[in-house]
Structure formats: structure tokens, C-alpha cells
Amino acid sequence: MYGYASSPIAYRNMVIVPVGGRGKAVMAFDQATGKVAWQKNDYANTYSSPIVITVDGLEQLVLLMDGFVFGVNPLNGDLQWQVPFKADYSIAVATPMWGPDNLLFVSSEYGGGSKMIELRRNGTQTTATELWSSNRLRLHHGNAMRVGGVIYFSSGGKGSQAILSAVDARSGTIHWQERSIEKATFVWADQKLITLDQDGNLMIAHPSPQGFKISAKAPLLTNLSWTPPALVGTRLYIRDRRSLMAVDLS
């Protein structure tokens, strides 16, 4: 509906791209020549970008496509596991989030909700177990950030206000929800959650299961800031629909 929005991912000597379609849902291209290295699976595309994770020492490429979140062998595209996950109109935007204790978080608006999936290696195979799901928690776009055992993200935003939410990663319990912060994106650095809301307010925050403590705040942008910030050293890059800005955080 909105065109192609997924990002490619570099892996060894390949560039891997979610494409969508029978027999070529995911395609890998040789970086030097552009030749097809492999093409596999039958899923239709969405807008989410892939990630590479390591499950108990076994590398996998994780993708959220139409109807499923799944993992493939990045060397040849062979399917390792899959879990049903469906958003209306194929609008699943957010990238899956991988945690240090083998927990994979996926979420979308448009009826998709959220799921937490535990992945475990058994030899050369991987088992996927759904720990919890919630239709109340819905990440429209942007990103989620896990700090310790808590996930922070803006829930909602399609026809309603997005609410900054703190959710227990393993149980799905909502610790708190904060309506005063508009739809936001994040970078975690120096034990601080660098937060940019859609109104262009940049915040340095200290989140916890008890609340969201803001230690510094500045209004910097004005025209829908939906892109997650990027941090290089102490320089933070932020943008809205009209402007790009570099901010020195030192």
C-alpha cells in the first residue's frame, strides 16, 4: 500500500533483502557482483526490516512478514522456525527486538498486537515458544527499547493517542503508561534513554519499572519527528519531515 520500506541487511559477503512472493520472499545477493546467492520461502512482504540474531551460538536471520515472524539460516535461507503474527492490511512496520535471554519481541498496530517469543537451540534446530501475547500493546512504527527486564515503547497511534508504556519482558505485565509523552523513539546510551517524541522534544530520561524520570528536555524540531535518533560518539542526529539536526550531547 505504501511502497517498499524494508531495509536490506549486510551479512558476510551478501546483502539480504525481504522481497515477498512465492519462492523468493527473502533474497540474498552477492555484494561484489549483485548475483543472486539464494532465494527462499513464500511469504508476502510488509514494512519491517530484518535483524541477525544468535540463538545459543547459532546465527539466524529474523523477519516479520505478512502473517508470520520467522527465522532462516542466513547462509542459505532455509527456514528454521515460524510463529503466526498477522497485522491488517499487511502493515507491520516495527523491527523485531532481540533480548539477551533469547526473548524476541514483535509488535504492530492494525490488530497485530504484541508477542514475546522464546527461542532455544536444540542441535542445529531451533524451537520457538510463545510466552505471551497482547492486543492491547501495539507498536505502530518507530522502535522499542529494552532496558534490563523492561521494554519501553509507544503503544497505539492509529486513530488514538500513542501512550509511552513500560512492559515486563517475560510476563507482559504493564508496569505503567504515560500519556504526556507523544509517540516517541529511543536510543539507549550511558545508562540513559535518549528519547525523541513526535513533537520534536528531545529528552534525556532514566526509566524504571516505577516511572519515567526526565533529567533534561529541549524542544528542537517541529514537523513530525518519527525517525529514531542515531548516536555517534556524543553527537546525536535527529530529523523530522523537513529538517536534519546534529546535537552535541557531551
Backbone hydrogen bonds, N-H to C=O, Kabsch-Sander energy under -0.5 kcal/mol:
donor,donor_aa,acceptor,acceptor_aa,energy
9,I,16,I,-2.2
11,Y,14,M,-2.6
14,M,11,Y,-2.6
15,V,29,F,-2.4
16,I,9,I,-3.0
17,V,27,M,-3.2
19,V,17,V,-0.5
19,V,25,A,-3.0
20,G,25,A,-1.5
21,G,43,Y,-2.3
24,K,21,G,-1.4
25,A,40,K,-0.5
25,A,41,N,-1.9
26,V,40,K,-2.0
27,M,17,V,-2.6
28,A,38,W,-2.9
29,F,15,V,-2.7
30,D,35,K,-3.0
31,Q,13,N,-2.8
34,G,30,D,-2.5
37,A,28,A,-3.2
38,W,28,A,-1.2
40,K,26,V,-2.1
47,Y,92,A,-1.9
48,S,92,A,-0.8
51,I,62,V,-1.8
53,I,60,Q,-2.8
55,V,58,L,-3.2
56,D,54,T,-0.8
58,L,55,V,-1.8
59,E,57,G,-0.6
60,Q,53,I,-2.6
61,L,72,V,-2.8
62,V,51,I,-3.0
62,V,60,Q,-0.6
63,L,70,F,-2.5
65,M,63,L,-0.6
65,M,68,F,-2.2
66,D,44,A,-2.5
67,G,65,M,-0.6
67,G,85,F,-0.7
68,F,65,M,-0.9
69,V,83,V,-2.5
70,F,63,L,-2.5
71,G,81,W,-2.1
72,V,61,L,-2.4
73,N,78,D,-2.5
76,N,73,N,-1.0
77,G,73,N,-3.4
80,Q,71,G,-3.2
81,W,71,G,-1.2
83,V,69,V,-2.7
85,F,67,G,-2.1
88,D,110,Y,-3.4
90,S,87,A,-1.5
91,I,88,D,-1.9
92,A,90,S,-1.3
93,V,91,I,-0.5
97,M,105,F,-2.6
99,G,103,L,-2.4
102,N,99,G,-1.1
104,L,117,I,-3.2
105,F,97,M,-3.0
105,F,103,L,-0.5
106,V,115,K,-2.3
108,S,113,G,-2.3
112,G,109,E,-1.4
113,G,108,S,-1.3
114,S,134,S,-2.7
115,K,106,V,-2.5
116,M,132,W,-2.3
117,I,104,L,-2.8
118,E,129,T,-3.3
119,L,102,N,-2.3
119,L,117,I,-0.5
120,R,127,T,-2.2
122,N,125,Q,-3.2
125,Q,122,N,-1.8
126,T,80,Q,-0.5
127,T,120,R,-2.9
129,T,118,E,-2.6
131,L,116,M,-2.9
131,L,129,T,-0.6
132,W,116,M,-1.1
134,S,114,S,-2.2
138,R,136,R,-0.6
140,H,138,R,-0.8
140,H,154,S,-0.5
140,H,156,G,-0.6
145,M,152,Y,-2.5
147,V,145,M,-0.5
147,V,150,V,-2.9
150,V,147,V,-1.6
151,I,167,V,-3.0
152,Y,145,M,-3.1
153,F,165,S,-1.8
155,S,153,F,-0.6
155,S,163,I,-2.8
156,G,138,R,-4.1
159,G,157,G,-1.0
163,I,155,S,-2.8
164,L,162,A,-0.5
164,L,178,E,-1.8
164,L,181,I,-0.5
165,S,153,F,-3.1
166,A,176,W,-2.4
167,V,151,I,-2.6
167,V,165,S,-0.5
168,D,173,T,-3.2
169,A,149,G,-2.8
172,G,168,D,-2.2
175,H,166,A,-2.7
175,H,173,T,-0.7
176,W,166,A,-1.1
178,E,164,L,-3.2
179,R,177,Q,-0.5
182,E,180,S,-0.6
185,T,196,L,-2.2
187,V,194,I,-1.9
189,A,187,V,-0.6
189,A,192,K,-2.5
192,K,189,A,-1.7
193,L,205,A,-2.7
194,I,187,V,-2.8
194,I,192,K,-0.9
195,T,193,L,-0.6
195,T,203,M,-3.0
196,L,185,T,-2.4
197,D,201,N,-2.1
198,Q,183,K,-2.0
200,G,197,D,-2.1
202,L,200,G,-0.6
202,L,218,A,-3.0
203,M,195,T,-3.4
203,M,201,N,-0.5
204,I,216,A,-2.4
205,A,193,L,-1.5
205,A,203,M,-0.6
206,H,213,K,-3.2
208,S,211,G,-2.1
211,G,208,S,-0.9
213,K,206,H,-1.7
213,K,211,G,-0.6
214,I,212,F,-0.6
215,S,204,I,-2.8
215,S,213,K,-0.5
216,A,204,I,-1.2
218,A,202,L,-2.3
220,L,200,G,-2.6
220,L,218,A,-0.7
221,L,200,G,-1.4
225,S,198,Q,-1.9
226,W,224,L,-1.1
227,T,239,R,-0.6
230,A,237,Y,-2.0
232,V,235,R,-2.8
235,R,232,V,-2.3
236,L,234,T,-0.6
236,L,247,V,-3.2
237,Y,230,A,-3.4
238,I,236,L,-0.5
238,I,245,M,-2.6
240,D,243,S,-2.1
241,R,223,N,-2.6
245,M,238,I,-3.0
247,V,236,L,-3.0
249,L,234,T,-3.3
249,L,247,V,-0.6
